[in-house]
């Protein structure tokens, strides 16, 4: 598979090769209200009705134990049933995110994942599963038919085909909320906006935009990641106030100059604020090829000779003719892209060039390798 070489301009509303003024974004897209958040809930359950692709109970004993406990609660005893072997049952972990302001009776999606050695959960039915929070309280009850996007098929000769992940699935609207989580929307007189990407310039611009729209002194930047806004104490008025607040447009600050390199995929992302000081770059490649061409010497008939194989290795060395290119002081992203594309640099070449420029002090940006 070929490596992928990508140049991206990290900015807002800017075409490739140009640097302009970033456009404004809504506060809703730049920050979240403190205290308004999801909560993770989790539970242990069992999936039944599988077509012979469930857990092997001899290797996963807690699956059989779960079935026995469930049947006991239904008034059935399996004490004299002997060694029960089940193939249509699987032990699973059920997870979900409880959204803010969720009320009892509302439905949420759940994710079901096998924790035993089941081959597939396709066609299974999740039985009633309590979902608990970190405090141990039950916040939802999950049950329903699974939707599994994966596929696992095997033949008697040992052949097997697996598509995606057949041991995990989802139950849309599969859980009913039984308990709500109290969500605090700031203090008695204020609400707090937490920036998705903390930045002092963005926080200052957000403070100024709110004060301009709602009146001076309403907002105050606490730090680079939080803005405090005075809000009404009445819940109804506060909801209306927050609705207006999240619609205010703010011009975010420009991010720091970064070059991000994914060494596994060969992807290179260069931010719009990257600058390069004066530097001359010459990068070439050296290719060494080794070709084996064995020669066979066959003796004449009835000569009592032996066949001899003589190895014949051919070596070749090819040095690529790469042109040198010059970076003038303060060149922009467009100049970098043009220069690198002009010499036909591959992803590995580009990474080597960027690392060399960083070591030489010519690259005015953070070089991040992931």
LOLONU-778701 format. One line per field, with one value per residue (C-alpha): residue in one letter; x, y, z. Coordinates in steps of 0.2 Angstrom, whole numbers, plus 2048, in hexadecimal, padded with zeros to 3 digits. Each point is the difference from the previous one (the first is absolute). Layout:
BEGIN
rest (a  ...) $
X (X  ...) $
Y (Y  ...) $
Z (Z  ...) $
// end
This chain:
BEGIN
rest (x  x  x  x  x  x  x  x  x  x  x  x  x  x  x  x  x  x  x  x  x  x  x  x  x  x  x  x  x  x  x  x  x  x  x  x  x  x  x  x  x  x  x  x  x  x  x  x  x  x  x  x  x  x  x  x  x  x  x  x  x  x  x  x  x  x  x  x  x  x  x  x  x  x  x  x  x  x  x  x  x  x  x  x  x  x  x  x  x  x  x  x  x  x  x  x  x  x  x  x  x  x  x  x  x  x  x  x  x  x  x  x  x  x  x  x  x  x  x  x  x  x  x  x  x  x  x  x  x  x  x  x  x  x  x  x  x  x  x  x  x  x  x  x  x  x  x  x  x  x  x  x  x  x  x  x  x  x  x  x  x  x  x  x  x  x  x  x  x  x  x  x  x  x  x  x  x  x  x  x  x  x  x  x  x  x  x  x  x  x  x  x  x  x  x  x  x  x  x  x  x  x  x  x  x  x  x  x  x  x  x  x  x  x  x  x  x  x  x  x  x  x  x  x  x  x  x  x  x  x  x  x  x  x  x  x  x  x  x  x  x  x  x  x  x  x  x  x  x  x  x  x  x  x  x  x  x  x  x  x  x  x  x  x  x  x  x  x  x  x  x  x  x  x  x  x  x  x  x  x  x  x  x  x  x  x  x  x  x  x  x  x  x  x  x  x  x  x  x  x  x  x  x  x  x  x  x  x  x  x  x  x  x  x  x  x  x  x  x  x  x  x  x  x  x  x  x  x  x  x  x  x  x  x  x  x  x  x  x  x  x  x  x  x  x  x  x  x  x  x  x  x  x  x  x  x  x  x  x  x  x  x  x  x  x  x  x  x  x  x) $
X (800  807  803  7F5  807  7F4  803  7F2  7FD  7FA  7F6  7EE  7F9  811  803  810  80F  7F9  800  7F1  7F5  7F7  7EE  7F5  7F9  7F1  804  7F6  80E  80F  7FB  7F4  7F7  808  7F6  7F7  808  7FD  802  806  7F6  804  7F8  803  7F3  7FD  7FB  7F5  7F9  811  801  80E  80C  800  80C  807  7FB  80D  80D  7F5  7F8  7F8  7F4  7F8  800  7F7  7F3  7FD  7FE  7F3  7F6  801  7F7  7F3  7FD  809  80E  80E  808  7FD  803  811  80E  7F6  808  7F9  804  7F3  805  80E  805  802  804  7F3  806  7F7  801  7F3  7FD  7FE  7EE  7FA  7F0  7F8  7F7  80B  80A  812  80B  80B  810  801  811  805  80C  800  805  7F1  803  7F1  7F2  7F6  7EE  801  7F4  806  7F7  7FC  810  801  80C  809  80A  811  7F6  7F8  7EF  7F5  7FC  7F9  7FA  805  7F8  7FD  805  812  806  811  809  80D  800  809  7FE  80A  801  803  811  806  7FD  7F9  7FB  7FE  7F9  801  7FD  7F2  802  7FA  7F0  7F3  7EE  7F8  7F5  804  800  7F3  806  7FB  809  805  811  7FF  809  807  801  80C  7FF  7F2  803  80C  802  811  805  80E  80A  802  812  806  808  803  7FC  7F0  7FA  804  7F6  7F2  7FF  800  7F3  7F4  802  7FD  7F0  7F9  808  810  806  7F5  80E  811  80E  806  80F  804  7F3  7F1  7F5  7F4  7EF  7F4  7EF  7EE  7FC  7EF  801  7F5  809  811  7FB  7FB  810  80B  7F7  804  812  804  7FB  80C  80E  812  810  80C  812  80C  808  813  80B  800  806  7F8  807  7F8  80F  7F5  7F5  80C  7F3  808  7F5  807  7F8  7FD  80C  80F  80F  811  810  80C  806  806  7FB  807  7F9  804  7FD  80B  7F9  809  7F9  806  7FB  803  802  806  808  7FE  80E  7F9  80D  7FF  7F6  809  80F  7FE  800  7F6  7F4  808  7F7  80A  7F9  802  7FC  7FE  801  7FA  801  7F5  801  7F1  803  7F7  801  804  7F3  802  7F4  800  7FE  7EE  7F9  7EE  7F7  7FD  812  804  7F4  806  812  7FD  7F5  80C  80D  7F4  803  7F9  7F8  810  80A  7F5  802  813  800  7F5  80B  80F  7F9  7FA  812  807  7F5  7F7  7EF  7F6  7F3  7FE  804  7F4  802  7F1) $
Y (800  811  80D  80F  811  80E  812  808  813  800  810  806  805  801  7F9  7F7  80B  810  807  80B  804  7F2  801  800  7F1  7FE  7FE  7EF  7FA  806  7FD  7F6  805  7FA  7F2  7FB  7F0  7ED  7F3  7EE  7F1  7EE  7EF  7ED  7F6  7F1  7FE  7F1  7F9  7FF  7F3  7F5  80E  804  7FD  7EE  7FE  7F4  80E  80F  7F9  811  7FF  7F0  807  810  7F5  7F5  810  807  7F0  7FF  811  7FA  7F1  7F3  7F5  7F9  7F6  7EF  805  7FA  807  80C  805  810  807  80D  80B  80D  80B  812  811  80E  812  811  812  808  812  80F  804  7EE  7FC  7F0  7F7  807  7F4  7FF  7F5  7F3  7F7  7ED  7F7  7EE  7FC  7ED  7F6  802  800  80C  80A  801  7FB  801  808  80A  7FB  80D  808  80E  80E  808  810  802  803  7EE  807  7F8  80E  7F6  7EE  7F9  7F3  7FC  7F8  803  808  7F9  806  7F3  7EE  7F0  7F1  7F0  7EF  7EE  800  80E  80F  80F  812  80E  811  80F  7FB  7F3  800  812  808  80D  801  810  808  7F0  808  809  80D  7FD  80D  812  808  811  80C  810  80F  80B  809  80A  80F  7FA  7F3  7FA  7FD  7F3  802  7F0  806  80B  810  811  809  7F7  802  813  801  7F6  80C  80F  7F9  7FC  811  808  7F6  800  80F  804  7F7  7F1  7F4  7FE  7F5  7F6  7F7  7FA  7F2  808  80F  805  808  808  7F8  801  7F5  7FB  7F0  805  810  7F7  7F4  80E  80A  7F0  7FE  812  7FE  7F1  808  80F  800  800  801  7F2  804  7F8  7F0  7FE  7FB  7ED  7F2  7F0  7F0  7EF  7F4  7F1  807  80D  80E  811  80F  811  80E  811  809  7F6  80A  7FC  80A  802  7EE  7F6  7EE  7F2  7EF  7F1  7ED  7F1  7F0  7F0  7F1  7EE  7F3  7EE  7F6  7EE  7F7  7ED  7F6  7EF  7F2  7F7  7F0  7F0  80B  7FB  812  80A  80F  810  810  80F  810  810  810  810  810  811  811  80F  811  80B  811  80C  812  80C  80D  810  806  813  808  7FF  7F5  7FA  7F0  803  802  7F0  7F6  806  7FD  7EE  7FC  807  7F3  7F2  7FC  7F0  800  7F9  80D  80E  7FA  7FF  812  807  7F7  807  812  7FF  7FA  80F  80C  805  7F9  80B  7F4  7F1  7F0  7F2  7EE  7F5) $
Z (800  7FB  80D  801  7FE  806  802  80A  805  812  800  7FF  7F0  7F7  7EF  7FD  7FD  808  811  805  80F  808  800  810  808  80C  812  7FF  7F4  80B  812  80B  810  80F  809  7F0  7FB  7FC  80D  7FD  806  7FF  803  7FF  7F6  7F5  7EE  7FB  7F0  7F7  7F2  808  801  813  80E  803  812  804  7FD  806  810  805  7F1  806  812  7F9  7F8  810  80A  7F4  7FF  813  801  7F4  80C  7F6  808  7F6  80F  7F8  7EE  800  7F5  7F5  7EF  7F9  7EF  7FD  80F  802  80F  7FB  807  7FC  7FF  7FD  802  80A  7F8  80B  805  7FC  809  806  7F1  7F2  7F5  7FD  7F5  807  7FA  804  800  803  80E  7FE  7F1  7F5  7EE  7FB  808  7F0  803  813  80C  80F  810  80D  806  80E  7FB  80F  802  809  810  7FF  7FD  7F1  7F3  7F2  7FB  7EF  7F6  7EE  7EF  7FB  7F0  7FB  7F1  801  7F8  804  7F6  801  7F7  805  7F8  80B  7F4  808  7FA  80C  7FB  80C  812  803  813  803  7FB  805  806  7FA  80D  80A  811  80A  80C  812  809  7FB  804  808  7F4  807  7F4  80A  810  808  7F5  7F2  7F3  7FA  7EE  7FE  7F0  7F5  7FC  80E  7F8  809  7F0  7FD  812  7FF  7EF  808  80F  7F4  7F5  80E  808  7EF  7FE  812  808  808  80F  7FD  7FB  808  7FA  80F  7F7  7EE  801  80A  7FE  80E  7FB  80C  7FE  807  80F  7FA  7F6  7F2  7FE  801  7F2  7F5  804  7FC  7EF  7FB  807  7F6  7F0  801  7F3  806  7F6  807  802  7F3  806  803  7F2  7FE  7F4  804  7F8  801  7FE  7FD  7F2  7F9  803  802  806  800  809  7F8  80C  7FC  7FA  7FA  801  7F2  7FC  7F1  7FF  7F5  802  7F6  800  7FE  7F9  801  7F7  801  7F2  802  7F0  803  7F2  7FE  7F8  7F9  7FC  7EF  7FF  807  806  812  804  80D  7FE  807  805  7FF  809  7F6  80A  7F7  80A  7FB  808  7FB  807  7FE  7F8  80C  7FD  80E  805  80A  80E  801  812  806  7F2  803  7FE  7ED  7FD  80A  7F6  7EF  804  807  7F1  7F4  805  801  813  807  812  807  7F7  806  812  7FE  7F9  80F  80D  7F8  7FF  813  805  7F6  809  7F0  803  80B  806  80C  7F7  807  7FB  804) $
// end
